[in-house]
């Protein structure tokens, strides 16, 4: 009934409770999380797993003076509850509401912004180093999940943390899961650690038995201690960390608050880096999430009784279309392989994994490795398809440039969640990929207007001999414009409706927006052309030339930041070759976009159809007559203001 939870307004309040109240509070927190997340959606399984761990942190440390750095950060909900933010959960992940991730500007209790994985040890080490240089005194605690330990950056950080001469606490939250089941040697290593908890008992038994042997017993025990380190290598959990120079404590039961508080106090006394291995159950306390943690990783609003989503999922999404098509292409071509970085469900590759287990590679949270291993496969004659979220591909950028494109290798990037993604906010919006990919020589980039075009583009893509990216948004796939199905030709746009005066040159998800803009302009009596760009790189300059012949205004539309996007490339070409043509670039601002509902964000960022029409009127129709001449020339009007306006909308 939330009696204890009501008393908690700030971090120190938990310290007023008696130890026997801890399990009750944990129960109330789980109840609270279930009630709130079932209404708003959010990350569930990971948060249910760290309730007691978070309580122990707030009990053992003095927050916000001590700094807690969460890895990924989607498991910080209990931390937000205990640090006085429980009222924020009604607006969780909604525009203007509380973020689903730690945010420094939201609260002094959030020491570092996180959203992607494997960063917490690096960030924590940086904070610990700053603490030493500035002569300050506080604890630094980095929390990392075993899933995040598949990311290489975590090892770079561990390797450096070993050199620290002052206390720095790393908590390994080990639930045998990242978003999907963990993969690889690290996961196996931790499993073997879990089975060796009997080591300490064994040691005592051996000692006792030997000591009772008359005469030689004692000597043997001492001899054993000399040999101990040799044996320790075989028996002691955590030798990997010990060998790196990091003290290892644990494994400790992550659902026993008192036990954890004790270990954390012990950890505080260590004068260098110390790793506390905590074992937790993902989804703890809620049956459906314990049985299926992957499905309850990130959830839409759901029914607590059954665990089923309240809204039926709208099929098909672009991810579903990709999932089905890539399997049917792989049936025909045995050289097609699929690579994902810990996201088989999210990217739709689970189906491929079942159908072609030997041709499927889940590399864990390791995007850089995913890209370079795909390059290796391509160099040796395979056709790798790397399925990845737009915002996670940023972590493989050097590898795209250096390992794929310099060698012109046929790697196909299936970029999911491109454009605005909504509730996950700044760290997850896929709004930079056109910009960062288009400046890499040799990379080609395309985007489909609807679900059938994604199928055509994948058919084209697996046959294409070079690096190629196909970007598509999250959510329901567009089903309109199905009558337009011209075959995909390299670097060619598709003319949808050809008229005159105003031309809309739209890419991917913005083609349907262009369709609405055109309908609304037609209703007001204007004629309007709509082109589906298809390719951002190479840009179809022949199509642009054709538009420049009988249009006075060209509007480019894309769901990507303005800088380095398609509109900028098109505008530059038009300025150089057709300087008399007016251009309006519709794109996203030079900013990080907060969390919120996608349609709300589109309106706020002025890329929805009404905002586009408004710009067409204020920047063009209200200013120019039918011949393209300015209507009224104000005396203060510099002659190049239209020019300025074009370059910097």
N, C-alpha and C positions, 0 to 999 in steps of 0.2 A: 504493500500500500504506500510505499515511498516515504515512510516516516523519517527514516535516517537521511535519505537523499535531500529532504527539505532543509535539513540543518546545514547542508554544505553549500556555502556561498563563495568560498575561496579555498586555495590549496591547503592552508594550515588547518582547516576545519576537520579534516579526516583524522588528524592527530588527537582530537578530543574523544574519539570513539574508543570503546574497550575492545580488546582482541576478539572477544566472543561475538562482537557485532560485525566483524569483517565479512563472514559468509552471507549475513543478511543483506549488508550493503551491496555485495557483489550481485546477489539475486535481484535487488531493486534496480541496479544499474542495467542488468540484462533486460529486465522487464521494460525499463524506460527506453532502451535502445530499440527493442522490438516494436514497441508501440509507435515510436517516432519514425523509424526507418520504413516501417510497413506503410506509413502514410506518405512520406516524402520521396522514398527511394534513397539509395546511397550504398555505402560499403558496409556489409553486415558481418559476414563470417569472420573476417580478420579482426573486427572490433570485439566480437563476442569472445574471441580467443585471448585477448590481452587485458581483460577486466582486472583480474587479480594482480597481474604484473604492473599495471598502471597504478593501482592502489598502493602497491609496495613502493613504487618510485616516489609517490607523493608522501608516503610515510617516512621513508628513509632519507629523503633529501629536503632541502630548504628552498622551495620554489617561490618566485622566479629567479632568486639569486643564483641557484645552481641551474645549469643549462641542460635541458633534455633535447636531443636531436633525433627526430623520428625518421626512419628510412621510408621512402614512398609517402608516408604520412597519412595514407587512407585509414590507418588503424589508430588515429589519435582522438577518436570520439570520446572515449572514457576520460582521456586527459582533458578534453574541453569541458566535460561535465564537472570534473573535480576542480577545475580552475575557474568556476563561476560562470560558465556559459550555457547552462542547461536550457535557459529560455530561448537560446538561439536555434534550438533544434526544430522549431516549428517552421522556420524559413530556411532550413538546411539546403544548401546548393541552389537556392532560388535567387533570382536577380536581386542584388542589394542585401541579401541575407548572408548567413554564415557560410564560410567555405567548408568543403568536405576535407580540406587538407590544412596543415599548420600554416598560419600566415602571420608574419611578424607585425604587420600593421593592424591585425585584429586583436592581439593580446600580448602583453609582456611575457606571458607564459610560453609563447611560441618562439623558440630561439632561432629557428632557421626555416625558410620556406622549402617545402619538398613536394614532389609530385612524381618524379621519375625515381628509379630504383638505384641501389648500390652507392648512394652518395653520402650516407650519414657518417661513416668513419672518417672520410676525407674532411667533411665540414667540421666534425667534432674535433679532429686533430688540429685544424686551423684555429678553432676557438681556444683550445688548450694552449696552443703556442702563443696566441695573443695574450692570454691570461698571464703567462710567464713573463713576457716582455713588458707588460704593463704592471707587473708586480701585484696582481690581484689574487684573491683567494676564494675559489668556489669550485664545485665539482662539475665535470663535464661528462655527460652520459650519452653515448650514441647507441641507438637501438637498431639492430639489423636483423632481418628475417633470413632464414636459411635459403629461401628462394632468391633473395638479393645477393647471396654469396656466389651465385653463378655469374655475377657481373664482375668483369676483370678489375674495375676500378676499386672494388672492395679489397683486392689483394695488394694493389699499389698502396692503398692506405694502410693496411695491416703492416706491410713491409716497413713503412715509414714510422708507424706508431711505435714499433719496437725500440726506436732510438730515443723515445721520450724519457726524461729522467724524473718526471712528476706524474702524479696520479691521473689516469684517464681510463674511464670505464666503458667497455664495449659490452652490450648485452646482445647475445645471440638468441633471438626468439625463434625457437625451432619447432615448427609444427608440421614438418615434412611436406609443406605445400608452398608454392608461390601462388600465382593465380591458377595455374593448372599444376598437376602433379610435378614435383621436382625431377630434374634429370641430371645424370652425370655423376662424376667421381665424388664431388663434394657431398652430394646427397647420400651416396653409398657410405662415404667416410663417416658422416654423422649417424647413419643407421648403425654402423658398427660400434660407434661410441656409445650409443644408447644401450647396446646389449652387454656392455662391459661394466655395468655398475657394480658387479660382484667383486671387482678387483680388490677394493679396500678390505672387504671381509676376508677374502682369501689370504691376503697378506698377514692379517692378524692371526688367522688360524695356523698358518705355517709357522709364524714366530712362536706361538704358544706351544705348538707341538714340539718344535725343536728345543725350546728352552727346557722342556721337561726331560729331554734326553740327557742322562748324566754325562759328566766330563766334557764331551765334545760339543754339547748343545750350544753353549754361549758363543764359542768360537765360530760355529757354523752360522749363527745368526749374524755375527759381525761380517763374516765373509760374504754372506748373502747381501748385506747392505752395499758392499762394494760392487757386487754384480747387479745390484738392484736396478741401476739405470739401464742396463742392457735389457733386463726383464720388463722394465717400465715401458720401453719402446713398444713392446708387444701388448702390454696390458692396460696402460693408462689411457683413459680417454683424453682427447685434447692435446696429444703430443705434437700434432701439426702446429698448433698455436705456440706451445712451449718451445718448439724448435725454432720458431720465428723470434723468440724472445719475449713472448707475451704470456703472462701468468694465466693459467686456465683454472677456473672454479666451476664445479658442477659435474654432471647435469643436476639441476634443481627443479623441483616440481613447480611449474608455472601457475598452478592453481592453489598453491598454499602460501597465503600472504605472509604469515609469520616466518616461515622458512626462508622466503625470499628476502624479507627485510634483514634477516640475520646475515645472509650471504652478501647483500649489498653493503652492509656496514663493514663486513670483513674486506670487501673489495675497495672500500674507501681508504683503507690503511695501506694499500700497496703503493710503493713509490715509483711506479711506472705504469705501462699499459696493462690492463687486466681484462680478461674476457670471461663473462659469466654466461654459462650455457643454460638457458631456461627452456624447459620443454612444455609446450602448450598444445591444446586441441583447438583447431580452427573451427569456429561455429559453436563452441562450447555452450551447453545449456539450452540449445534450441535444436531439437531432433532433426528436422529437415536440413538444417545447415551443417550439422555434424555429419550427416550421411552424404551430403552433396555439397562440399565447401565451394567447388568451382562455380556451381550455379548460384550460390549465395555470396559470391565475391562482390559483385556490383549488382544491385537489384533495382527494378522498377517497383512502385508501390505494390504490396502483395497482401494476401489474406493470411493472418497469423495462424489460424487453425490448420489450414491445408498447406501453406507455403506457396500457393499458386498465385501468379501475378493477377492483379485486379483487372487490368486491360488485356485483352487478347493481343498477342504480338501481331503487328501488321506485317503480313507476308506479301511478296518477298522483300527483304531488304537487299541492298546491293551486296552485302556480305553473303547472303544465301545464294544469290545469282552466281557470284564468284565461286562459291563452294561447289555448286553443282557443275558449273561449266568446266572448272579446272580438272575435275574427276573424269568428265567425258573426254576431254582432250588427252588426258594421261592414258586413257584406255587405248587410244589410237597411236600414241607415240611413247614408246618405252623409255625414251631419253628424258622425259619431263620428270623433274624432281621438285619437291616443295620444301621450303625452309621457313621456320617461324622462330621467334624469340619468346618462348614461354607463353604464347598466345594462340594455341591451336583452336580453342573455342571462339575467342574474340575475332580471329581473322577468318574463321570458317574452314580451317584446314582439318578439323577433327574427322570429317568424313573421308578426306583424302588419306589420313593416317590409318583409318580402319581398312580402306580398300587397298592401299599400297604401302604397307608398313615399312618395306625395305627402301622405299623411295621418299620417305618422309623424315625430315630432320628438325626436331625441336631442340634448339641449342641452349635453352635457358635464357635468362635475362642477359643477353650478350649480343646486342645488335651489330657491333663492330665485327665480331667474329662471324655472325650470320652472313654479312655482306661479303667478307673476304673468302669465307669457305665456299660461298656460291660462285665467286669469281674463279676459285680453284676448280670447282666442278665444271664450270663453263669452259675453262681452258682445256679441260681433258675430254670434252665432247658431250657433256650433258646439257640439258636445257633447264637451268634452275629458275624457279619462281619464288621470289622472296615476298611473303605476305607480311605486311607490317603496318602499324598505325602511323599516320603522318608525323605526329609529334615524337614518336619513338625513333623514326628514321633519322632524325637529327643526330642521334648518337652514332650513326654509321656514315656520317658525311665524308670524313677523310677517306674512308674505305671505298666509297662510291667513286670519288674523284681519282684516287690513287691506284686502286686495285682493279676496279671494273672499267672505268672509262678510258684511262690511258691505253689499256690493252684492247679497247673496243670489244669487250666480251659480251656475249648474248645473255645477259641476266635480265629477267623481267621483274620489275618491282610492282607488286599489286599494293597500292597505297590506300588503305582503308581509313575512315574517319578524316578524310581531307575536308578542309573548310571548318566551319564552326561546329563544335561538338556539344556545347551546352554546359551541363551541370558540373563537369569536372574542372572547368575554368582554365585559368591562364596557362598552366603547365601542359594542358592537353589539347588546346585548340590547334587544328591542323592547318594553320593559315600562312605558313612560310614555305611550303614545299616547292611551289612554282618558282619562287624567287631563288631559293638556294640550289635547286636542281638546274634551272635554266642557264646559270652561268658556268656550268661544267661542260667543256667541249665534248661533243660526241654523245651527249645524253639527249634522248627524244622524250617528249612528254605529251600525253594525251588524256582527255577526260570525256566520258560518255554523257549524253543528254538523257538517256533513259535505260531501262534494264536490258533491252534487246541490243542496244549499242555496246553495252559492256560485254555482252557475249561475243559480238563481232570483233571488238577490240582485243579480247583475249585470244580469239582465233588468229587474228593478225599478229598479236604479240609473241605467241609461241613459235611462230614461223619467222620472226624478224631476226636479222643477223647483227645484233648490236645491243647496247644498253637501251632499255626502254622502260618508262614509268607510266602506269595508268593510275590516275587518282580518282577516287569516288567517295561520296559522303557517307556518313552513318545514317541509319534510319531507312524508312521505306523507299524502295526504288520507284522512280518516276515512271508512270505507265502511259503518259501522254505522247503525242507526236509519233505514234507507232506506225503511221502510214509512211513516214520518211525513213527509208532503210537503205540508202545508197551504200554500196560496198566501201569498206574502209580503204582509202588510198593514202600512202605515206605523205604526210605534210599537206594534205588537202582538207579544206573546210567543206561544209555541206550547206548549200543554199536551201533554206526552208520556204520563205515567202519573199518574192522579189517585187518591190514596188519602187518608190523614189523618195527623195528629200531626206528622210531620217532612216538611218540603218543601225540596227542593233547587232553587234558582233559579240556573241555570248559563248561562254565556255562552261561545259559540264553542268553542275547544278543550277547555273544561272540561265540556262536555255529556257527552262520552264518559267523563270521570272521574266525573261524577255518575251515569252509568249503572252504573259499577262499584261506587260507594258504595251505590247503591240495592240492587244484587244482594247485596252483603255484609250490609246491614242486614236485608234480607228473610230471608236465611239464618239470622240470629239471632232471627227472629220479630218484627221491627218492621215497621210499615207505613210507606211512604215515597212521596212524590209527587216527580216530576221535571218541571221546566219548562225549556224552551229559551228564554232571554230574547230572543234575536234582536237586539233594539234596546237599546243602553245609553242612547241619547238619541234621541228621548224615551223615558223609562222607562215601561213598561206598568203604571201604578199600578192600573188596574182588575184586572189579573191578581193584583197584590199584595193588593188588598182581598179578592179571592176566596180566596187562600191563607190570609189572616188569619182567615177565618170558621171553618175546620175544622182548623187546624194550630196547635200550640203553639210549634214551633221552625221558623224559616226560616234556611236556610244559603245564603248567596250565594257563588258560585264564579266566579273570573275569573283570567286569567293577565296581571295588570297590578299595579303597586304599589297598596297599600291606599289611600294618600292620594289623594283625588280620583277614585277608581275607582267602579265600578258599585255595589259593596257599600256604600260610604259613602252614596251617594245613596239607595239602597233603605232602608238602616237609618234614615236621617234621616226618610224618609217614614213608616216603620213607627212610629218613636218618637212622631212627631207625631200620627198617626192611630190607631194600635193599640198603645198603650204596654204592654199586657199580654203582647205577643208577644216571645219570646226570639229574638235574632238572633246567628248566628255568621258572621263575614265571613272567607271564605277568599280570600286574595290574597297578593301578594308583599310582603316587608318593605321598610321605608324604607331601602334600601341599594342599592349597585351590586353586581351579581352577577358573580362571577368566571367564568373559562372552565371548561368541564367538559362531560361528556356530559349531554344534556338530562334523561334519566330520573333520573340521579343528582342533578342540580340540583333537580328537582321533589321528590325525597324530602328533600333537605337543607332546602329552603325550605318543606316541609310542605304542598305542594299536591297530593300524590299521594293516591290513594283511601284507603290505610291511615292516613295522617296525618289525613285529614279525619274518618274514623271515630273515631279516637282522640279528636279534639277534641269530636266529638258526644257521646261518652261522658263525658269528664272535665268538659266545660263544661255538659252538659245532662242526659243520661240518669242519670248517677251522682248528680246533685244534686237532681233534681225527681221527684215522683211522677207518676202518670198524669193527675192533675188540674192539673199545672203548679205545685204547691206544693213549697217546699223540703222535702227529706226530714228533715234534722237541722239545727236552728238552733244553731250554736255561740254561746257567750256572747260571744266577741270579734267576732262577725260584724256588721259595720256593715250597716244595712239597705240601703244603696245599693250594696253591692259587686257585685251582679248587674248593676246599672245601669252601674257603672264598667266591668265586664267587657265589657258589650255595646259600649260606645263605643270601647274600646281593647283589642282582643283581644291 
